[in-house]
Amino acid sequence: GAGVAEDCVALPRLDEAALLENVCERYARREIYTYVAQVLLAVNPYEDLPGLYGETVMQQYAGRPRPGARAPPHPYAVAAAAL
């Protein structure tokens, strides 16, 4: 739906039902990672998702995002932010 967010904090209401609905909708789109503020949620897809990892994807998360921007949810984004 239109209310799908990379970060659940951006949802109009943040409760258990809204968080679960958002994560489920992202999962249906094959987007298995979702932020809740600084926490990265992951849903196991129980299958290989080509293009989710590797050197090319890692390079997308290298360096700092422009001011006011945030990298899409991914373990590589968490690792880059920690460096």
Phi and psi in radians as a Rosetta constraint file:
Dihedral C 1 N 2 CA 2 C 2 CIRCULARHARMONIC -1.213 0.35
Dihedral N 2 CA 2 C 2 N 3 CIRCULARHARMONIC -0.352 0.35
Dihedral C 2 N 3 CA 3 C 3 CIRCULARHARMONIC -1.509 0.35
Dihedral N 3 CA 3 C 3 N 4 CIRCULARHARMONIC 0.201 0.35
Dihedral C 3 N 4 CA 4 C 4 CIRCULARHARMONIC -1.305 0.35
Dihedral N 4 CA 4 C 4 N 5 CIRCULARHARMONIC 2.314 0.35
Dihedral C 4 N 5 CA 5 C 5 CIRCULARHARMONIC -2.320 0.35
Dihedral N 5 CA 5 C 5 N 6 CIRCULARHARMONIC 2.536 0.35
Dihedral C 5 N 6 CA 6 C 6 CIRCULARHARMONIC -1.175 0.35
Dihedral N 6 CA 6 C 6 N 7 CIRCULARHARMONIC -0.537 0.35
Dihedral C 6 N 7 CA 7 C 7 CIRCULARHARMONIC -2.119 0.35
Dihedral N 7 CA 7 C 7 N 8 CIRCULARHARMONIC 2.069 0.35
Dihedral C 7 N 8 CA 8 C 8 CIRCULARHARMONIC -1.055 0.35
Dihedral N 8 CA 8 C 8 N 9 CIRCULARHARMONIC -0.379 0.35
Dihedral C 8 N 9 CA 9 C 9 CIRCULARHARMONIC -1.083 0.35
Dihedral N 9 CA 9 C 9 N 10 CIRCULARHARMONIC -0.418 0.35
Dihedral C 9 N 10 CA 10 C 10 CIRCULARHARMONIC -1.417 0.35
Dihedral N 10 CA 10 C 10 N 11 CIRCULARHARMONIC -0.093 0.35
Dihedral C 10 N 11 CA 11 C 11 CIRCULARHARMONIC -1.190 0.35
Dihedral N 11 CA 11 C 11 N 12 CIRCULARHARMONIC 2.607 0.35
Dihedral C 11 N 12 CA 12 C 12 CIRCULARHARMONIC -1.035 0.35
Dihedral N 12 CA 12 C 12 N 13 CIRCULARHARMONIC -0.592 0.35
Dihedral C 12 N 13 CA 13 C 13 CIRCULARHARMONIC -2.371 0.35
Dihedral N 13 CA 13 C 13 N 14 CIRCULARHARMONIC 2.460 0.35
Dihedral C 13 N 14 CA 14 C 14 CIRCULARHARMONIC -2.088 0.35
Dihedral N 14 CA 14 C 14 N 15 CIRCULARHARMONIC 1.644 0.35
Dihedral C 14 N 15 CA 15 C 15 CIRCULARHARMONIC -2.375 0.35
Dihedral N 15 CA 15 C 15 N 16 CIRCULARHARMONIC 3.114 0.35
Dihedral C 15 N 16 CA 16 C 16 CIRCULARHARMONIC -0.997 0.35
Dihedral N 16 CA 16 C 16 N 17 CIRCULARHARMONIC -0.762 0.35
Dihedral C 16 N 17 CA 17 C 17 CIRCULARHARMONIC -1.138 0.35
Dihedral N 17 CA 17 C 17 N 18 CIRCULARHARMONIC -0.760 0.35
Dihedral C 17 N 18 CA 18 C 18 CIRCULARHARMONIC -1.175 0.35
Dihedral N 18 CA 18 C 18 N 19 CIRCULARHARMONIC -0.716 0.35
Dihedral C 18 N 19 CA 19 C 19 CIRCULARHARMONIC -1.088 0.35
Dihedral N 19 CA 19 C 19 N 20 CIRCULARHARMONIC -0.822 0.35
Dihedral C 19 N 20 CA 20 C 20 CIRCULARHARMONIC -1.100 0.35
Dihedral N 20 CA 20 C 20 N 21 CIRCULARHARMONIC -0.744 0.35
Dihedral C 20 N 21 CA 21 C 21 CIRCULARHARMONIC -1.074 0.35
Dihedral N 21 CA 21 C 21 N 22 CIRCULARHARMONIC -0.745 0.35
Dihedral C 21 N 22 CA 22 C 22 CIRCULARHARMONIC -1.114 0.35
Dihedral N 22 CA 22 C 22 N 23 CIRCULARHARMONIC -0.825 0.35
Dihedral C 22 N 23 CA 23 C 23 CIRCULARHARMONIC -1.109 0.35
Dihedral N 23 CA 23 C 23 N 24 CIRCULARHARMONIC -0.715 0.35
Dihedral C 23 N 24 CA 24 C 24 CIRCULARHARMONIC -1.127 0.35
Dihedral N 24 CA 24 C 24 N 25 CIRCULARHARMONIC -0.725 0.35
Dihedral C 24 N 25 CA 25 C 25 CIRCULARHARMONIC -1.137 0.35
Dihedral N 25 CA 25 C 25 N 26 CIRCULARHARMONIC -0.731 0.35
Dihedral C 25 N 26 CA 26 C 26 CIRCULARHARMONIC -1.122 0.35
Dihedral N 26 CA 26 C 26 N 27 CIRCULARHARMONIC -0.703 0.35
Dihedral C 26 N 27 CA 27 C 27 CIRCULARHARMONIC -1.061 0.35
Dihedral N 27 CA 27 C 27 N 28 CIRCULARHARMONIC -0.725 0.35
Dihedral C 27 N 28 CA 28 C 28 CIRCULARHARMONIC -1.082 0.35
Dihedral N 28 CA 28 C 28 N 29 CIRCULARHARMONIC -0.469 0.35
Dihedral C 28 N 29 CA 29 C 29 CIRCULARHARMONIC -1.565 0.35
Dihedral N 29 CA 29 C 29 N 30 CIRCULARHARMONIC 0.126 0.35
Dihedral C 29 N 30 CA 30 C 30 CIRCULARHARMONIC 1.162 0.35
Dihedral N 30 CA 30 C 30 N 31 CIRCULARHARMONIC 0.485 0.35
Dihedral C 30 N 31 CA 31 C 31 CIRCULARHARMONIC -1.865 0.35
Dihedral N 31 CA 31 C 31 N 32 CIRCULARHARMONIC 1.643 0.35
Dihedral C 31 N 32 CA 32 C 32 CIRCULARHARMONIC -1.501 0.35
Dihedral N 32 CA 32 C 32 N 33 CIRCULARHARMONIC -0.120 0.35
Dihedral C 32 N 33 CA 33 C 33 CIRCULARHARMONIC -1.947 0.35
Dihedral N 33 CA 33 C 33 N 34 CIRCULARHARMONIC 2.409 0.35
Dihedral C 33 N 34 CA 34 C 34 CIRCULARHARMONIC -2.518 0.35
Dihedral N 34 CA 34 C 34 N 35 CIRCULARHARMONIC 2.402 0.35
Dihedral C 34 N 35 CA 35 C 35 CIRCULARHARMONIC -1.502 0.35
Dihedral N 35 CA 35 C 35 N 36 CIRCULARHARMONIC 2.632 0.35
Dihedral C 35 N 36 CA 36 C 36 CIRCULARHARMONIC -2.293 0.35
Dihedral N 36 CA 36 C 36 N 37 CIRCULARHARMONIC 1.635 0.35
Dihedral C 36 N 37 CA 37 C 37 CIRCULARHARMONIC 1.040 0.35
Dihedral N 37 CA 37 C 37 N 38 CIRCULARHARMONIC -2.054 0.35
Dihedral C 37 N 38 CA 38 C 38 CIRCULARHARMONIC -1.617 0.35
Dihedral N 38 CA 38 C 38 N 39 CIRCULARHARMONIC 0.026 0.35
Dihedral C 38 N 39 CA 39 C 39 CIRCULARHARMONIC -1.670 0.35
Dihedral N 39 CA 39 C 39 N 40 CIRCULARHARMONIC 2.348 0.35
Dihedral C 39 N 40 CA 40 C 40 CIRCULARHARMONIC -1.779 0.35
Dihedral N 40 CA 40 C 40 N 41 CIRCULARHARMONIC 2.052 0.35
Dihedral C 40 N 41 CA 41 C 41 CIRCULARHARMONIC -1.594 0.35
Dihedral N 41 CA 41 C 41 N 42 CIRCULARHARMONIC 2.480 0.35
Dihedral C 41 N 42 CA 42 C 42 CIRCULARHARMONIC -2.273 0.35
Dihedral N 42 CA 42 C 42 N 43 CIRCULARHARMONIC 2.381 0.35
Dihedral C 42 N 43 CA 43 C 43 CIRCULARHARMONIC -1.988 0.35
Dihedral N 43 CA 43 C 43 N 44 CIRCULARHARMONIC 2.140 0.35
Dihedral C 43 N 44 CA 44 C 44 CIRCULARHARMONIC -1.181 0.35
Dihedral N 44 CA 44 C 44 N 45 CIRCULARHARMONIC 2.098 0.35
Dihedral C 44 N 45 CA 45 C 45 CIRCULARHARMONIC -1.399 0.35
Dihedral N 45 CA 45 C 45 N 46 CIRCULARHARMONIC -0.153 0.35
Dihedral C 45 N 46 CA 46 C 46 CIRCULARHARMONIC 0.965 0.35
Dihedral N 46 CA 46 C 46 N 47 CIRCULARHARMONIC 0.525 0.35
Dihedral C 46 N 47 CA 47 C 47 CIRCULARHARMONIC -2.834 0.35
Dihedral N 47 CA 47 C 47 N 48 CIRCULARHARMONIC 2.817 0.35
Dihedral C 47 N 48 CA 48 C 48 CIRCULARHARMONIC -1.324 0.35
Dihedral N 48 CA 48 C 48 N 49 CIRCULARHARMONIC 2.287 0.35
Dihedral C 48 N 49 CA 49 C 49 CIRCULARHARMONIC -1.937 0.35
Dihedral N 49 CA 49 C 49 N 50 CIRCULARHARMONIC 1.668 0.35
Dihedral C 49 N 50 CA 50 C 50 CIRCULARHARMONIC -0.990 0.35
Dihedral N 50 CA 50 C 50 N 51 CIRCULARHARMONIC 2.475 0.35
Dihedral C 50 N 51 CA 51 C 51 CIRCULARHARMONIC 1.479 0.35
Dihedral N 51 CA 51 C 51 N 52 CIRCULARHARMONIC 0.070 0.35
Dihedral C 51 N 52 CA 52 C 52 CIRCULARHARMONIC -1.469 0.35
Dihedral N 52 CA 52 C 52 N 53 CIRCULARHARMONIC -0.478 0.35
Dihedral C 52 N 53 CA 53 C 53 CIRCULARHARMONIC -2.321 0.35
Dihedral N 53 CA 53 C 53 N 54 CIRCULARHARMONIC 3.019 0.35
Dihedral C 53 N 54 CA 54 C 54 CIRCULARHARMONIC 2.086 0.35
Dihedral N 54 CA 54 C 54 N 55 CIRCULARHARMONIC 3.037 0.35
Dihedral C 54 N 55 CA 55 C 55 CIRCULARHARMONIC -1.048 0.35
Dihedral N 55 CA 55 C 55 N 56 CIRCULARHARMONIC -0.745 0.35
Dihedral C 55 N 56 CA 56 C 56 CIRCULARHARMONIC -1.097 0.35
Dihedral N 56 CA 56 C 56 N 57 CIRCULARHARMONIC -0.786 0.35
Dihedral C 56 N 57 CA 57 C 57 CIRCULARHARMONIC -1.162 0.35
Dihedral N 57 CA 57 C 57 N 58 CIRCULARHARMONIC -0.712 0.35
Dihedral C 57 N 58 CA 58 C 58 CIRCULARHARMONIC -1.037 0.35
Dihedral N 58 CA 58 C 58 N 59 CIRCULARHARMONIC -0.668 0.35
Dihedral C 58 N 59 CA 59 C 59 CIRCULARHARMONIC -1.121 0.35
Dihedral N 59 CA 59 C 59 N 60 CIRCULARHARMONIC -0.503 0.35
Dihedral C 59 N 60 CA 60 C 60 CIRCULARHARMONIC -1.136 0.35
Dihedral N 60 CA 60 C 60 N 61 CIRCULARHARMONIC -0.400 0.35
Dihedral C 60 N 61 CA 61 C 61 CIRCULARHARMONIC -1.809 0.35
Dihedral N 61 CA 61 C 61 N 62 CIRCULARHARMONIC -0.006 0.35
Dihedral C 61 N 62 CA 62 C 62 CIRCULARHARMONIC -1.277 0.35
Dihedral N 62 CA 62 C 62 N 63 CIRCULARHARMONIC 2.544 0.35
Dihedral C 62 N 63 CA 63 C 63 CIRCULARHARMONIC 1.420 0.35
Dihedral N 63 CA 63 C 63 N 64 CIRCULARHARMONIC -3.125 0.35
Dihedral C 63 N 64 CA 64 C 64 CIRCULARHARMONIC -1.678 0.35
Dihedral N 64 CA 64 C 64 N 65 CIRCULARHARMONIC 2.415 0.35
Dihedral C 64 N 65 CA 65 C 65 CIRCULARHARMONIC -1.189 0.35
Dihedral N 65 CA 65 C 65 N 66 CIRCULARHARMONIC 2.752 0.35
Dihedral C 65 N 66 CA 66 C 66 CIRCULARHARMONIC -1.083 0.35
Dihedral N 66 CA 66 C 66 N 67 CIRCULARHARMONIC 2.706 0.35
Dihedral C 66 N 67 CA 67 C 67 CIRCULARHARMONIC -0.950 0.35
Dihedral N 67 CA 67 C 67 N 68 CIRCULARHARMONIC 2.350 0.35
Dihedral C 67 N 68 CA 68 C 68 CIRCULARHARMONIC 1.459 0.35
Dihedral N 68 CA 68 C 68 N 69 CIRCULARHARMONIC -0.109 0.35
Dihedral C 68 N 69 CA 69 C 69 CIRCULARHARMONIC -1.817 0.35
Dihedral N 69 CA 69 C 69 N 70 CIRCULARHARMONIC 2.752 0.35
Dihedral C 69 N 70 CA 70 C 70 CIRCULARHARMONIC -2.388 0.35
Dihedral N 70 CA 70 C 70 N 71 CIRCULARHARMONIC 2.408 0.35
Dihedral C 70 N 71 CA 71 C 71 CIRCULARHARMONIC -1.146 0.35
Dihedral N 71 CA 71 C 71 N 72 CIRCULARHARMONIC 2.558 0.35
Dihedral C 71 N 72 CA 72 C 72 CIRCULARHARMONIC -0.991 0.35
Dihedral N 72 CA 72 C 72 N 73 CIRCULARHARMONIC 2.696 0.35
Dihedral C 72 N 73 CA 73 C 73 CIRCULARHARMONIC -1.071 0.35
Dihedral N 73 CA 73 C 73 N 74 CIRCULARHARMONIC 2.213 0.35
Dihedral C 73 N 74 CA 74 C 74 CIRCULARHARMONIC -3.039 0.35
Dihedral N 74 CA 74 C 74 N 75 CIRCULARHARMONIC 2.594 0.35
Dihedral C 74 N 75 CA 75 C 75 CIRCULARHARMONIC -1.004 0.35
Dihedral N 75 CA 75 C 75 N 76 CIRCULARHARMONIC -0.544 0.35
Dihedral C 75 N 76 CA 76 C 76 CIRCULARHARMONIC -1.111 0.35
Dihedral N 76 CA 76 C 76 N 77 CIRCULARHARMONIC -0.608 0.35
Dihedral C 76 N 77 CA 77 C 77 CIRCULARHARMONIC -1.180 0.35
Dihedral N 77 CA 77 C 77 N 78 CIRCULARHARMONIC -0.712 0.35
Dihedral C 77 N 78 CA 78 C 78 CIRCULARHARMONIC -1.128 0.35
Dihedral N 78 CA 78 C 78 N 79 CIRCULARHARMONIC -0.746 0.35
Dihedral C 78 N 79 CA 79 C 79 CIRCULARHARMONIC -1.133 0.35
Dihedral N 79 CA 79 C 79 N 80 CIRCULARHARMONIC -0.746 0.35
Dihedral C 79 N 80 CA 80 C 80 CIRCULARHARMONIC -1.122 0.35
Dihedral N 80 CA 80 C 80 N 81 CIRCULARHARMONIC -0.671 0.35
Dihedral C 80 N 81 CA 81 C 81 CIRCULARHARMONIC -1.186 0.35
Dihedral N 81 CA 81 C 81 N 82 CIRCULARHARMONIC -0.481 0.35
Dihedral C 81 N 82 CA 82 C 82 CIRCULARHARMONIC -1.356 0.35
Dihedral N 82 CA 82 C 82 N 83 CIRCULARHARMONIC -0.337 0.35
